[in-house]
Amino acid sequence: KSKIIMQRRTIEICRNFAENISNVAREDLVLDATYESTNSVVGEIIKSEIEGLQSIYIVNVYGRFVVNFNKSKLESSASENEIAYLKNIKELDLQEVYLNEPKQNILKITYPIFINYNDQDLKIGAAIFEYDKDKIYQPIYQMQNKIIWIGLGITFITLIITIYVSNYITQPIVLFSKGVQMLASGALEHKIVINSHDEVGLLSEKFNEMSNNLRQSYEQLEEKVLERTAELNASLNVIR
C-alpha cells in the first residue's frame, strides 16, 4: 500500500511536469526544430533536484530521442519494443524496468503528447521520466527495517517474559516435587521455601506444617517406643 501511495505521488508530480513540457514540446515536435524551448523547460525541472529523478527525455513519433538533459540518448532511436509501446500508449503509464547498464531498477513514467488536428488527437511523441526506484521507495524500505527490528525486539522481550513466567509457574511445582521425594525418603526436616503471598505460598506453608507435624509425631513415636522398650526390659528382668 505504501508503494502504491508513493507511485501515485510520483505519477502526479510527473503529470504536472509532463503537461508543462508537452505545452512547449508540441511546437518543437511538429517543426522538428532545435528544441531549445523544450530543453529550457526540462532544464528548469532538473534544477529543482527532485529526489530520485534521473532523466527526462522527449521522443518523437518515429522513436528518435530529441531531448535529453544528460545527452546520453540524443540522436539515437528507441528499440522496436519501445516504439511499439509508444504507439500503443494512450495515457500516462508507469513501468518498473531493470537497466543492465548501469545495473539499476527504475520507475519509468511515459506521458504521450498529442495535438488536435481535424478534431482528432494525433500522437506526435512522448515525455519519459526515469526515477531511481530505490530512492523513491527508500522511506518504505526504512519503515520495513524499523518494523523488522521492532518485531525482533518484541519477539525477544516476549521470549524473556515467557521464560520468566514459565519459571515463576514451574519452579514451585519443581520444589513441591522435590519436597515430596525428600519426605518420602524420610527427610522429615526438609522444608519448602517459597516467598510468595498467593495460593502457592499458602500451600508451601501447609506442606511445611505437615512435614513438621510428621516429624514431631515420629519423634513422639520414638520416645514412646523407647519408653515401652524400657518397660519391657524391666518386666523381663523381674521375670528373670
C-alpha atoms as an extended CHARMM CRD file, in Angstrom:
* protein
*
       240  EXT
         1         1  LYS       CA              0.0000000000        0.0000000000        0.0000000000  PROA      1               0.0000000000
         2         2  SER       CA              2.8400000000        2.3780000000        0.8060000000  PROA      2               0.0000000000
         3         3  LYS       CA              4.4410000000        1.6530000000       -2.5620000000  PROA      3               0.0000000000
         4         4  ILE       CA              1.1640000000        2.3650000000       -4.3300000000  PROA      4               0.0000000000
         5         5  ILE       CA              0.9040000000        5.6940000000       -2.4780000000  PROA      5               0.0000000000
         6         6  MET       CA              4.4790000000        6.5980000000       -3.4380000000  PROA      6               0.0000000000
         7         7  GLN       CA              3.8000000000        5.6500000000       -7.0580000000  PROA      7               0.0000000000
         8         8  ARG       CA              0.6740000000        7.8070000000       -7.1400000000  PROA      8               0.0000000000
         9         9  ARG       CA              2.5530000000       10.7860000000       -5.7330000000  PROA      9               0.0000000000
        10        10  THR       CA              5.3540000000       10.3150000000       -8.2450000000  PROA      10              0.0000000000
        11        11  ILE       CA              2.8530000000        9.9750000000      -11.1000000000  PROA      11              0.0000000000
        12        12  GLU       CA              1.0570000000       13.1660000000      -10.0630000000  PROA      12              0.0000000000
        13        13  ILE       CA              4.3510000000       15.0730000000       -9.9570000000  PROA      13              0.0000000000
        14        14  CYS       CA              5.3060000000       13.7290000000      -13.3780000000  PROA      14              0.0000000000
        15        15  ARG       CA              1.8570000000       14.5090000000      -14.7590000000  PROA      15              0.0000000000
        16        16  ASN       CA              2.2430000000       18.1610000000      -13.7690000000  PROA      16              0.0000000000
        17        17  PHE       CA              5.7450000000       18.3250000000      -15.2430000000  PROA      17              0.0000000000
        18        18  ALA       CA              4.6870000000       16.4700000000      -18.3860000000  PROA      18              0.0000000000
        19        19  GLU       CA              1.7790000000       18.8250000000      -19.0260000000  PROA      19              0.0000000000
        20        20  ASN       CA              4.1350000000       21.8110000000      -18.7910000000  PROA      20              0.0000000000
        21        21  ILE       CA              6.6710000000       20.1120000000      -21.0460000000  PROA      21              0.0000000000
        22        22  SER       CA              4.0940000000       18.9740000000      -23.5880000000  PROA      22              0.0000000000
        23        23  ASN       CA              2.6880000000       22.5040000000      -23.9370000000  PROA      23              0.0000000000
        24        24  VAL       CA              6.1130000000       23.6480000000      -25.0940000000  PROA      24              0.0000000000
        25        25  ALA       CA              7.2360000000       20.4520000000      -26.8440000000  PROA      25              0.0000000000
        26        26  ARG       CA              4.2490000000       20.2490000000      -29.2110000000  PROA      26              0.0000000000
        27        27  GLU       CA              5.5480000000       23.0310000000      -31.4310000000  PROA      27              0.0000000000
        28        28  ASP       CA              9.1030000000       21.6990000000      -31.3770000000  PROA      28              0.0000000000
        29        29  LEU       CA              7.9220000000       18.1840000000      -32.2180000000  PROA      29              0.0000000000
        30        30  VAL       CA              5.7760000000       19.4030000000      -35.1060000000  PROA      30              0.0000000000
        31        31  LEU       CA              8.5510000000       21.5830000000      -36.5230000000  PROA      31              0.0000000000
        32        32  ASP       CA             11.3080000000       19.1270000000      -35.5070000000  PROA      32              0.0000000000
        33        33  ALA       CA             13.4920000000       22.1630000000      -34.9350000000  PROA      33              0.0000000000
        34        34  THR       CA             16.1780000000       22.9190000000      -32.3350000000  PROA      34              0.0000000000
        35        35  TYR       CA             14.0290000000       22.0060000000      -29.3090000000  PROA      35              0.0000000000
        36        36  GLU       CA             15.5250000000       24.9570000000      -27.4220000000  PROA      36              0.0000000000
        37        37  SER       CA             12.2540000000       25.7520000000      -25.6500000000  PROA      37              0.0000000000
        38        38  THR       CA             11.7350000000       22.1600000000      -24.5970000000  PROA      38              0.0000000000
        39        39  ASN       CA             15.3390000000       21.8600000000      -23.4000000000  PROA      39              0.0000000000
        40        40  SER       CA             14.8780000000       25.0390000000      -21.3800000000  PROA      40              0.0000000000
        41        41  VAL       CA             11.7650000000       23.6730000000      -19.6290000000  PROA      41              0.0000000000
        42        42  VAL       CA             13.4610000000       20.3220000000      -18.9520000000  PROA      42              0.0000000000
        43        43  GLY       CA             16.4990000000       22.1430000000      -17.6010000000  PROA      43              0.0000000000
        44        44  GLU       CA             14.3570000000       24.1130000000      -15.1440000000  PROA      44              0.0000000000
        45        45  ILE       CA             12.8040000000       20.8810000000      -13.8710000000  PROA      45              0.0000000000
        46        46  ILE       CA             16.2270000000       19.3160000000      -13.4470000000  PROA      46              0.0000000000
        47        47  LYS       CA             17.4160000000       22.3120000000      -11.4440000000  PROA      47              0.0000000000
        48        48  SER       CA             14.7030000000       21.6280000000       -8.8790000000  PROA      48              0.0000000000
        49        49  GLU       CA             16.6690000000       18.4680000000       -7.9180000000  PROA      49              0.0000000000
        50        50  ILE       CA             13.6910000000       16.2000000000       -7.4080000000  PROA      50              0.0000000000
        51        51  GLU       CA             14.5430000000       13.2220000000       -5.2380000000  PROA      51              0.0000000000
        52        52  GLY       CA             15.2100000000       10.1150000000       -7.3150000000  PROA      52              0.0000000000
        53        53  LEU       CA             14.7020000000       11.7510000000      -10.7320000000  PROA      53              0.0000000000
        54        54  GLN       CA             17.4610000000       10.5150000000      -13.0250000000  PROA      54              0.0000000000
        55        55  SER       CA             16.4880000000       11.5590000000      -16.5110000000  PROA      55              0.0000000000
        56        56  ILE       CA             13.8400000000       13.2820000000      -18.6050000000  PROA      56              0.0000000000
        57        57  TYR       CA             13.7840000000       12.8530000000      -22.3260000000  PROA      57              0.0000000000
        58        58  ILE       CA             11.4430000000       13.5020000000      -25.2280000000  PROA      58              0.0000000000
        59        59  VAL       CA             10.9810000000       11.0150000000      -28.0390000000  PROA      59              0.0000000000
        60        60  ASN       CA              9.2080000000       11.8620000000      -31.2950000000  PROA      60              0.0000000000
        61        61  VAL       CA              6.6120000000        9.7940000000      -33.0840000000  PROA      61              0.0000000000
        62        62  TYR       CA              9.3360000000        7.9280000000      -35.0150000000  PROA      62              0.0000000000
        63        63  GLY       CA             11.0610000000        6.7630000000      -31.8430000000  PROA      63              0.0000000000
        64        64  ARG       CA             14.0050000000        9.1780000000      -32.0490000000  PROA      64              0.0000000000
        65        65  PHE       CA             15.1990000000       10.8200000000      -28.8330000000  PROA      65              0.0000000000
        66        66  VAL       CA             15.1790000000       14.5780000000      -29.4450000000  PROA      66              0.0000000000
        67        67  VAL       CA             15.5430000000       15.9960000000      -25.9050000000  PROA      67              0.0000000000
        68        68  ASN       CA             17.5220000000       14.5390000000      -23.0230000000  PROA      68              0.0000000000
        69        69  PHE       CA             19.0900000000       16.5560000000      -20.2690000000  PROA      69              0.0000000000
        70        70  ASN       CA             22.1080000000       14.2540000000      -19.8390000000  PROA      70              0.0000000000
        71        71  LYS       CA             22.6280000000       13.9780000000      -23.6320000000  PROA      71              0.0000000000
        72        72  SER       CA             23.0310000000       10.1910000000      -23.3670000000  PROA      72              0.0000000000
        73        73  LYS       CA             20.3860000000        9.2290000000      -25.9460000000  PROA      73              0.0000000000
        74        74  LEU       CA             20.2910000000       12.1910000000      -28.2880000000  PROA      74              0.0000000000
        75        75  GLU       CA             20.1620000000       11.3490000000      -31.9900000000  PROA      75              0.0000000000
        76        76  SER       CA             19.6040000000        7.6780000000      -31.1030000000  PROA      76              0.0000000000
        77        77  SER       CA             16.3980000000        5.7150000000      -31.5810000000  PROA      77              0.0000000000
        78        78  ALA       CA             14.3220000000        3.5940000000      -29.2510000000  PROA      78              0.0000000000
        79        79  SER       CA             14.1610000000       -0.1620000000      -29.6610000000  PROA      79              0.0000000000
        80        80  GLU       CA             11.3980000000       -1.8050000000      -31.6540000000  PROA      80              0.0000000000
        81        81  ASN       CA              9.6510000000       -2.8610000000      -28.4430000000  PROA      81              0.0000000000
        82        82  GLU       CA              9.8130000000        0.6880000000      -27.1110000000  PROA      82              0.0000000000
        83        83  ILE       CA              8.4730000000        2.1080000000      -30.3680000000  PROA      83              0.0000000000
        84        84  ALA       CA              5.5900000000       -0.3800000000      -30.3530000000  PROA      84              0.0000000000
        85        85  TYR       CA              4.8840000000        0.5470000000      -26.7370000000  PROA      85              0.0000000000
        86        86  LEU       CA              4.9060000000        4.2710000000      -27.5580000000  PROA      86              0.0000000000
        87        87  LYS       CA              2.4970000000        3.7310000000      -30.4560000000  PROA      87              0.0000000000
        88        88  ASN       CA              0.0040000000        1.8760000000      -28.2690000000  PROA      88              0.0000000000
        89        89  ILE       CA              0.1310000000        4.0330000000      -25.1470000000  PROA      89              0.0000000000
        90        90  LYS       CA             -2.8090000000        6.4210000000      -24.8230000000  PROA      90              0.0000000000
        91        91  GLU       CA             -2.3190000000        7.9130000000      -21.3610000000  PROA      91              0.0000000000
        92        92  LEU       CA              0.3010000000        8.3290000000      -18.6740000000  PROA      92              0.0000000000
        93        93  ASP       CA              1.7340000000        4.9410000000      -17.7400000000  PROA      93              0.0000000000
        94        94  LEU       CA              4.2270000000        3.6280000000      -15.1770000000  PROA      94              0.0000000000
        95        95  GLN       CA              6.6100000000        0.7200000000      -15.6470000000  PROA      95              0.0000000000
        96        96  GLU       CA              9.2120000000       -0.9020000000      -13.4240000000  PROA      96              0.0000000000
        97        97  VAL       CA             12.2850000000       -1.5300000000      -15.5900000000  PROA      97              0.0000000000
        98        98  TYR       CA             15.6520000000       -3.0990000000      -14.8390000000  PROA      98              0.0000000000
        99        99  LEU       CA             18.6310000000       -1.4570000000      -16.5520000000  PROA      99              0.0000000000
       100       100  ASN       CA             21.6880000000       -3.5450000000      -17.3320000000  PROA      100             0.0000000000
       101       101  GLU       CA             23.9430000000       -0.5140000000      -17.7660000000  PROA      101             0.0000000000
       102       102  PRO       CA             24.0950000000        0.6200000000      -15.0500000000  PROA      102             0.0000000000
       103       103  LYS       CA             22.5280000000       -2.2470000000      -13.1390000000  PROA      103             0.0000000000
       104       104  GLN       CA             19.5970000000       -0.4990000000      -11.5700000000  PROA      104             0.0000000000
       105       105  ASN       CA             15.8570000000       -0.7220000000      -11.0180000000  PROA      105             0.0000000000
       106       106  ILE       CA             13.9980000000        2.3240000000      -12.2560000000  PROA      106             0.0000000000
       107       107  LEU       CA             10.4380000000        3.5890000000      -12.3900000000  PROA      107             0.0000000000
       108       108  LYS       CA              9.7370000000        4.6740000000      -15.9470000000  PROA      108             0.0000000000
       109       109  ILE       CA              6.8050000000        7.0500000000      -16.4410000000  PROA      109             0.0000000000
       110       110  THR       CA              5.6970000000        7.7480000000      -20.0060000000  PROA      110             0.0000000000
       111       111  TYR       CA              3.3830000000       10.6250000000      -20.9140000000  PROA      111             0.0000000000
       112       112  PRO       CA              2.1420000000       10.6760000000      -24.5470000000  PROA      112             0.0000000000
       113       113  ILE       CA              1.9830000000       14.0470000000      -26.2780000000  PROA      113             0.0000000000
       114       114  PHE       CA             -0.8990000000       14.7550000000      -28.6830000000  PROA      114             0.0000000000
       115       115  ILE       CA             -2.0060000000       17.5470000000      -30.9720000000  PROA      115             0.0000000000
       116       116  ASN       CA             -5.5630000000       18.1460000000      -32.1010000000  PROA      116             0.0000000000
       117       117  TYR       CA             -5.9080000000       18.0050000000      -35.8710000000  PROA      117             0.0000000000
       118       118  ASN       CA             -9.2920000000       17.9240000000      -37.6070000000  PROA      118             0.0000000000
       119       119  ASP       CA            -10.9550000000       17.1630000000      -34.2750000000  PROA      119             0.0000000000
       120       120  GLN       CA             -8.6650000000       14.1790000000      -33.7970000000  PROA      120             0.0000000000
       121       121  ASP       CA             -5.8810000000       13.6530000000      -31.2730000000  PROA      121             0.0000000000
       122       122  LEU       CA             -2.6980000000       12.7390000000      -33.1300000000  PROA      122             0.0000000000
       123       123  LYS       CA              0.2460000000       11.3930000000      -31.1690000000  PROA      123             0.0000000000
       124       124  ILE       CA              3.4610000000       13.2330000000      -32.0000000000  PROA      124             0.0000000000
       125       125  GLY       CA              5.7550000000       11.9910000000      -29.2590000000  PROA      125             0.0000000000
       126       126  ALA       CA              6.1070000000       11.3110000000      -25.5580000000  PROA      126             0.0000000000
       127       127  ALA       CA              7.7980000000       12.6770000000      -22.4460000000  PROA      127             0.0000000000
       128       128  ILE       CA              9.5850000000        9.9960000000      -20.4460000000  PROA      128             0.0000000000
       129       129  PHE       CA             10.7090000000       10.2770000000      -16.8280000000  PROA      129             0.0000000000
       130       130  GLU       CA             13.0810000000        7.8180000000      -15.1680000000  PROA      130             0.0000000000
       131       131  TYR       CA             13.3220000000        7.5820000000      -11.3770000000  PROA      131             0.0000000000
       132       132  ASP       CA             15.6800000000        5.5850000000       -9.2050000000  PROA      132             0.0000000000
       133       133  LYS       CA             13.3100000000        3.0070000000       -7.7270000000  PROA      133             0.0000000000
       134       134  ASP       CA             15.3950000000        2.5090000000       -4.5860000000  PROA      134             0.0000000000
       135       135  LYS       CA             15.4000000000        6.2300000000       -3.8020000000  PROA      135             0.0000000000
       136       136  ILE       CA             11.6640000000        6.5160000000       -4.4110000000  PROA      136             0.0000000000
       137       137  TYR       CA             10.9620000000        3.5820000000       -2.1130000000  PROA      137             0.0000000000
       138       138  GLN       CA             13.6870000000        4.4410000000        0.4160000000  PROA      138             0.0000000000
       139       139  PRO       CA             11.2060000000        5.6800000000        3.0850000000  PROA      139             0.0000000000
       140       140  ILE       CA              9.2780000000        2.4210000000        2.6600000000  PROA      140             0.0000000000
       141       141  TYR       CA             12.4460000000        0.3450000000        2.9950000000  PROA      141             0.0000000000
       142       142  GLN       CA             13.3720000000        2.3050000000        6.1190000000  PROA      142             0.0000000000
       143       143  MET       CA              9.9060000000        1.6840000000        7.5330000000  PROA      143             0.0000000000
       144       144  GLN       CA             10.2190000000       -2.0230000000        6.7320000000  PROA      144             0.0000000000
       145       145  ASN       CA             13.5780000000       -2.1910000000        8.5070000000  PROA      145             0.0000000000
       146       146  LYS       CA             12.1140000000       -0.4160000000       11.5460000000  PROA      146             0.0000000000
       147       147  ILE       CA              9.1720000000       -2.8280000000       11.5930000000  PROA      147             0.0000000000
       148       148  ILE       CA             11.5600000000       -5.7950000000       11.3550000000  PROA      148             0.0000000000
       149       149  TRP       CA             13.7390000000       -4.5230000000       14.2210000000  PROA      149             0.0000000000
       150       150  ILE       CA             10.6960000000       -3.6390000000       16.3230000000  PROA      150             0.0000000000
       151       151  GLY       CA              9.2600000000       -7.0870000000       15.6150000000  PROA      151             0.0000000000
       152       152  LEU       CA             12.5250000000       -8.7550000000       16.6240000000  PROA      152             0.0000000000
       153       153  GLY       CA             12.6350000000       -6.6210000000       19.7770000000  PROA      153             0.0000000000
       154       154  ILE       CA              9.0550000000       -7.5150000000       20.6830000000  PROA      154             0.0000000000
       155       155  THR       CA              9.8030000000      -11.1860000000       19.9950000000  PROA      155             0.0000000000
       156       156  PHE       CA             12.8900000000      -11.0550000000       22.2440000000  PROA      156             0.0000000000
       157       157  ILE       CA             11.0060000000       -9.2950000000       25.0440000000  PROA      157             0.0000000000
       158       158  THR       CA              8.1300000000      -11.7540000000       24.7090000000  PROA      158             0.0000000000
       159       159  LEU       CA             10.5910000000      -14.6490000000       24.9090000000  PROA      159             0.0000000000
       160       160  ILE       CA             12.1680000000      -13.2240000000       28.0780000000  PROA      160             0.0000000000
       161       161  ILE       CA              8.7370000000      -12.6660000000       29.6530000000  PROA      161             0.0000000000
       162       162  THR       CA              7.6580000000      -16.1770000000       28.6460000000  PROA      162             0.0000000000
       163       163  ILE       CA             10.7630000000      -17.7220000000       30.2070000000  PROA      163             0.0000000000
       164       164  TYR       CA             10.2930000000      -15.6640000000       33.3740000000  PROA      164             0.0000000000
       165       165  VAL       CA              6.5930000000      -16.5530000000       33.6810000000  PROA      165             0.0000000000
       166       166  SER       CA              7.3440000000      -20.1900000000       32.9100000000  PROA      166             0.0000000000
       167       167  ASN       CA              9.9880000000      -20.3270000000       35.6300000000  PROA      167             0.0000000000
       168       168  TYR       CA              7.6870000000      -18.4770000000       38.0000000000  PROA      168             0.0000000000
       169       169  ILE       CA              4.9580000000      -21.0570000000       37.4360000000  PROA      169             0.0000000000
       170       170  THR       CA              7.0460000000      -24.2370000000       37.1910000000  PROA      170             0.0000000000
       171       171  GLN       CA              9.5940000000      -23.5360000000       39.9460000000  PROA      171             0.0000000000
       172       172  PRO       CA              7.0850000000      -24.0530000000       42.8070000000  PROA      172             0.0000000000
       173       173  ILE       CA              5.9550000000      -27.2990000000       41.1560000000  PROA      173             0.0000000000
       174       174  VAL       CA              9.5520000000      -28.4820000000       40.9830000000  PROA      174             0.0000000000
       175       175  LEU       CA             10.0780000000      -27.5210000000       44.6230000000  PROA      175             0.0000000000
       176       176  PHE       CA              6.9390000000      -29.3890000000       45.6810000000  PROA      176             0.0000000000
       177       177  SER       CA              8.0110000000      -32.4430000000       43.7220000000  PROA      177             0.0000000000
       178       178  LYS       CA             11.4130000000      -32.3790000000       45.3600000000  PROA      178             0.0000000000
       179       179  GLY       CA              9.8370000000      -31.8510000000       48.7690000000  PROA      179             0.0000000000
       180       180  VAL       CA              7.5410000000      -34.8820000000       48.3250000000  PROA      180             0.0000000000
       181       181  GLN       CA             10.5100000000      -37.0160000000       47.2750000000  PROA      181             0.0000000000
       182       182  MET       CA             12.5170000000      -35.8660000000       50.3010000000  PROA      182             0.0000000000
       183       183  LEU       CA              9.5440000000      -36.5240000000       52.5750000000  PROA      183             0.0000000000
       184       184  ALA       CA              9.0650000000      -39.9830000000       51.0790000000  PROA      184             0.0000000000
       185       185  SER       CA             12.7430000000      -40.7670000000       51.6600000000  PROA      185             0.0000000000
       186       186  GLY       CA             12.3840000000      -39.9170000000       55.3460000000  PROA      186             0.0000000000
       187       187  ALA       CA             13.8420000000      -36.4090000000       55.4060000000  PROA      187             0.0000000000
       188       188  LEU       CA             11.1100000000      -35.0100000000       57.6020000000  PROA      188             0.0000000000
       189       189  GLU       CA             13.1530000000      -31.9250000000       58.4160000000  PROA      189             0.0000000000
       190       190  HSD       CA             13.0850000000      -30.7780000000       54.7990000000  PROA      190             0.0000000000
       191       191  LYS       CA             11.1610000000      -27.5500000000       54.2100000000  PROA      191             0.0000000000
       192       192  ILE       CA              9.9400000000      -25.8380000000       51.0590000000  PROA      192             0.0000000000
       193       193  VAL       CA             10.9070000000      -22.1670000000       50.8230000000  PROA      193             0.0000000000
       194       194  ILE       CA              8.5990000000      -20.1880000000       48.5030000000  PROA      194             0.0000000000
       195       195  ASN       CA              8.4730000000      -16.4470000000       49.0890000000  PROA      195             0.0000000000
       196       196  SER       CA              5.0550000000      -15.5760000000       47.7530000000  PROA      196             0.0000000000
       197       197  HSD       CA              1.7830000000      -14.4490000000       49.2570000000  PROA      197             0.0000000000
       198       198  ASP       CA             -0.5550000000      -16.2610000000       46.8870000000  PROA      198             0.0000000000
       199       199  GLU       CA             -2.0680000000      -19.7500000000       46.9370000000  PROA      199             0.0000000000
       200       200  VAL       CA              1.3190000000      -21.3040000000       46.1570000000  PROA      200             0.0000000000
       201       201  GLY       CA              2.8880000000      -19.6320000000       49.1850000000  PROA      201             0.0000000000
       202       202  LEU       CA             -0.0310000000      -20.7870000000       51.3780000000  PROA      202             0.0000000000
       203       203  LEU       CA              0.3320000000      -24.3230000000       50.0460000000  PROA      203             0.0000000000
       204       204  SER       CA              4.0520000000      -24.3380000000       50.8560000000  PROA      204             0.0000000000
       205       205  GLU       CA              3.2930000000      -23.2310000000       54.4080000000  PROA      205             0.0000000000
       206       206  LYS       CA              0.7730000000      -26.0460000000       54.8070000000  PROA      206             0.0000000000
       207       207  PHE       CA              3.2910000000      -28.5070000000       53.4010000000  PROA      207             0.0000000000
       208       208  ASN       CA              5.9080000000      -27.3580000000       55.8950000000  PROA      208             0.0000000000
       209       209  GLU       CA              3.3540000000      -27.6400000000       58.7100000000  PROA      209             0.0000000000
       210       210  MET       CA              2.5310000000      -31.1710000000       57.5800000000  PROA      210             0.0000000000
       211       211  SER       CA              6.1870000000      -32.2060000000       57.4380000000  PROA      211             0.0000000000
       212       212  ASN       CA              6.7580000000      -30.5950000000       60.8630000000  PROA      212             0.0000000000
       213       213  ASN       CA              3.7750000000      -32.4540000000       62.3210000000  PROA      213             0.0000000000
       214       214  LEU       CA              5.0140000000      -35.7080000000       60.8330000000  PROA      214             0.0000000000
       215       215  ARG       CA              8.4580000000      -35.0940000000       62.2980000000  PROA      215             0.0000000000
       216       216  GLN       CA              7.0040000000      -34.3400000000       65.7460000000  PROA      216             0.0000000000
       217       217  SER       CA              4.7630000000      -37.4030000000       65.5240000000  PROA      217             0.0000000000
       218       218  TYR       CA              7.7530000000      -39.5280000000       64.5210000000  PROA      218             0.0000000000
       219       219  GLU       CA              9.8160000000      -38.1320000000       67.4350000000  PROA      219             0.0000000000
       220       220  GLN       CA              6.9620000000      -38.7510000000       69.8860000000  PROA      220             0.0000000000
       221       221  LEU       CA              6.5790000000      -42.2540000000       68.4850000000  PROA      221             0.0000000000
       222       222  GLU       CA             10.2750000000      -42.8900000000       69.0100000000  PROA      222             0.0000000000
       223       223  GLU       CA             10.0150000000      -41.6520000000       72.6000000000  PROA      223             0.0000000000
       224       224  LYS       CA              7.0210000000      -43.9230000000       73.2130000000  PROA      224             0.0000000000
       225       225  VAL       CA              8.8720000000      -46.8360000000       71.6510000000  PROA      225             0.0000000000
       226       226  LEU       CA             11.8570000000      -46.1900000000       73.9140000000  PROA      226             0.0000000000
       227       227  GLU       CA              9.6350000000      -45.9170000000       76.9830000000  PROA      227             0.0000000000
       228       228  ARG       CA              7.8060000000      -49.1050000000       76.0420000000  PROA      228             0.0000000000
       229       229  THR       CA             11.0870000000      -50.8600000000       75.3790000000  PROA      229             0.0000000000
       230       230  ALA       CA             12.3740000000      -49.7810000000       78.7990000000  PROA      230             0.0000000000
       231       231  GLU       CA              9.2000000000      -51.0690000000       80.4680000000  PROA      231             0.0000000000
       232       232  LEU       CA              9.5040000000      -54.3950000000       78.6380000000  PROA      232             0.0000000000
       233       233  ASN       CA             13.1450000000      -54.7250000000       79.6620000000  PROA      233             0.0000000000
       234       234  ALA       CA             12.2210000000      -54.0070000000       83.2900000000  PROA      234             0.0000000000
       235       235  SER       CA              9.4380000000      -56.6130000000       83.1800000000  PROA      235             0.0000000000
       236       236  LEU       CA             11.8260000000      -59.1030000000       81.5860000000  PROA      236             0.0000000000
       237       237  ASN       CA             14.3390000000      -58.5410000000       84.3780000000  PROA      237             0.0000000000
       238       238  VAL       CA             11.6510000000      -59.1350000000       87.0140000000  PROA      238             0.0000000000
       239       239  ILE       CA             10.6350000000      -62.3420000000       85.2540000000  PROA      239             0.0000000000
       240       240  ARG       CA             14.2300000000      -63.4900000000       85.1040000000  PROA      240             0.0000000000
